[in-house]
Each structure stands twice: as structure tokens, then as C-alpha cells.
Amino acid sequence: MKYVIPGGTGQVGTMLERALRADGHQVVVLTRTPTAPHHVAWDGRTLGAWAEQLDGADAVVNLAGRTVSCRYTPENLRQMMDSRVDSARVVGEAIAAAARPPRVWLQMSTATVYAHRFDAPNDEADGVIGGTEPGVPDYWEYSVRIARNWEAEQERAAVPGTRKVALRAAMVFSPDRGGVFDVLSWLVRLGLGGPVAGGRQYVSWIHERDFVRAVRFLVETEGLTGPVNLAAPNPLPQRELMRALRRANGVPVGLPATRWMAELGAFALRTDTELLLKSRRVVPGRLLDAGFAFDFPHCADAARELVARRRSGRI
Ligand SMILES: NC(=O)c1ccc[n+]([C@@H]2O[C@H](COP(=O)([O-])OP(=O)(O)OC[C@H]3O[C@@H](n4cnc5c(N)ncnc54)[C@H](OP(=O)(O)O)[C@@H]3O)[C@@H](O)[C@H]2O)c1
């Protein structure tokens, strides 16, 4: 099959491309700065010659978006919004213009669309969309708005020949350098892998192998449309996640951090505490209902496998 992956040069795209190529598929990546023969230039905003790549392709997986691992300044928030909304819109326009449109368009979204909550997990049917929960910083609402506008852009696209799925993905754990698992493991090895702000907040995650398997499953399963949660079925409180990472890395202790220390750390790492403090308790209701079985339903097993692979250099 021919896959087109707009924004496929980042952490998720790199590991998805690796897996799809291993399956024998053709992969074309749309990027603002092409550096390889299968890279095609686009600007993520306007139609151009790149759109021909979608004509006759089998599947499009749009991952484009400014990284969310940054300080949430007004300018960065604007770029986070615009890069996602604009790229989803223009991918829709390219599909609409194609004589032979792809059968399926998987559009990245995020598990952050759901409310910060502890009491119950969020699935697609009964989950609570965020933005109005009390007691959280105002700007967290903006992240939810980004996700909603991102998904709305795909919903709005008039592409009758193409099945549309929004991937409400949790953090994708892969051993790739600079990915979230790599950064968390690094903090653990520094002795800083303890609970943050008490560590009650839930963390949703998905092992890269399950992410790729879910993408294949969604491409192959006709009839599945709309939002689908891509998260392991067992999200866990942050303090338990860090314990699992410490065990996998053979590190006995991790310093706990207060909210205030987390603010300092996030500032030093040029990131934002929402990524650490928001309770994302997301479960894969639709995937499980459709018969998808996770290879890594539990975080301890996922962490052991990823650490072993990183140590052996087998990425
Ligand atoms: N990583 C995760 O665990 C995770 C979890 C849930 C959702 N997501 C979402 O999944 C997507 C991919 O994640 P990732 O971790 O692979 O992200 P990433 O490493 O930041 O890569 C995203 C890609 O988007 C492109 N991009 C950046 N700014 C852009 C802009 N202004 N206009 C058009 N393209 C732009 C970049 O490609 P070029 O520079 O080559 O153009 C970049 O390689 C992101 O939208 C992210 O929010 C990620």
C-alpha cells in the first residue's frame, strides 16, 4: 500500500514509517524541509504539487503540528493551534481534489481533548470532553480547544470517498531519542523519577508497537469512523508510572517533586507542566469493542521491553 504521512519526520512519524516499511509498504512523508528521496515538500497550509501524492494513495496519516513540548507562551499556543488546524484543512482539500482519493484518512488528535479527572476513565462514548472542569489553570482549556478545532477541521472536510478517523492518542512510548519515554527514562536515571505534585494524576500511554498495530487495524477495519482513543487499557497514576520506570531502569529511588519544583523543572526543560499535571485517564473503548487486543496492556511490561531494547541498541 502507499501511505502518505504529512508531518512524518517527528517521533511518531519516524517509528510509524519504520514499521510500515518493514511491512513492505511505500511511504511518502510530507515535510517543510525534505532531506530524503521519499520526502516531499509542503508548507502545511496551502495546496501545491505535494497534493498529487495523495491521488491514488491508499492511506493518509496526518501527524503535522508544532510540538507541544514547549513553553505555553501566546505565540507558541497560536502556532500549536494554527499548524494543526491549517494542516488538517489543507489535507482535506487535497483529498477532495484527488481523482482517486485515499480510502482512509487517519488524522492525529490527542487524548488531551478529555477532561482532567480522577474519578472514572474517559472512553469515546461516556468520556467527558475537557475545557470546563473547575480548579485547573485557565490555559488548559486552550489545549482542549486546539484538539476540538483539529478534529472539527477533519469532520468538516467534504471527502465522501474517504473514511475519516481521528486518533485521540495518548503519549506514545518508543525508545527513540527525544521521545517522551526517553526523556522520562533520563529523569529516572538522574534520580528525579519520583511522584510529581503527589503523583495522583493519571497518565495514559501506548507502546509504539500497539500504536502501529492500531493504525494498521484502523486502516483495515471498514466501518470505523470518527474519534478513536489510542491508549493502553490501563492508565495509571503518575507515581505508579514512575515506579514502573524506576524498576525497568534498575533505579531504586526517585526524588519526589512538588508542583513548584515541577514548574522550575519544566521551565528548565522549556516545556509546560500541563504535560505532567493534567490527569489523562483515557481508555480505548472503541478499539476493544472492535476486537483489538493490546500486546502491552500494562505499563511495567512496556517499560521493561523498551528499556531492554534501548540498552541493546535495537531500535
Ligand atoms: N508523541 C506523542 O506521544 C503524541 C501523543 C499524542 C499526540 N501526538 C501528536 O501527534 C503528532 C506527531 O507527534 P510527534 O511526537 O511525532 O511530533 P513532532 O516530533 O513534534 O513532529 C511533528 C511534525 O510536525 C511538523 N510540523 C511542526 N510544525 C509544523 C508547522 N508549523 N506546520 C506544518 N508542520 C509542522 C514537523 O515536520 P517538518 O518540520 O518536517 O515539517 C514535525 O516533524 C503531533 O501533532 C502531536 O501533537 C503525539
The ligand as a Gaussian input file, in Angstrom:
#p B3LYP/6-31G(d) Opt

LIG

0 1
 N        4.426000      11.922000      20.609000
 C        3.349000      11.598000      21.277000
 O        3.433000      10.837000      22.250000
 C        1.984000      12.134000      20.842000
 C        0.843000      11.752000      21.547000
 C       -0.395000      12.241000      21.133000
 C       -0.482000      13.087000      20.057000
 N        0.662000      13.451000      19.402000
 C        0.546000      14.338000      18.235000
 O        0.993000      13.589000      17.124000
 C        1.675000      14.419000      16.200000
 C        3.047000      13.839000      15.947000
 O        3.716000      13.731000      17.180000
 P        5.306000      13.744000      17.252000
 O        5.671000      13.485000      18.656000
 O        5.854000      12.918000      16.166000
 O        5.548000      15.291000      16.971000
 P        6.882000      16.000000      16.486000
 O        8.054000      15.109000      16.761000
 O        6.875000      17.362000      17.053000
 O        6.642000      16.041000      14.899000
 C        5.569000      16.722000      14.316000
 C        5.904000      17.109000      12.897000
 O        5.025000      18.170000      12.509000
 C        5.695000      19.007000      11.614000
 N        5.439000      20.411000      11.952000
 C        5.892000      21.103000      13.017000
 N        5.461000      22.378000      12.970000
 C        4.733000      22.477000      11.820000
 C        4.039000      23.536000      11.192000
 N        4.021000      24.774000      11.703000
 N        3.412000      23.278000      10.024000
 C        3.430000      22.053000       9.463000
 N        4.098000      21.004000      10.007000
 C        4.725000      21.215000      11.185000
 C        7.183000      18.738000      11.698000
 O        7.610000      18.282000      10.436000
 P        8.617000      19.133000       9.483000
 O        9.417000      20.018000      10.373000
 O        9.440000      18.060000       8.842000
 O        7.754000      19.853000       8.524000
 C        7.315000      17.631000      12.736000
 O        8.176000      16.595000      12.352000
 C        1.716000      15.814000      16.824000
 O        0.696000      16.582000      16.252000
 C        1.449000      15.558000      18.293000
 O        0.798000      16.627000      18.922000
 C        1.882000      12.989000      19.772000

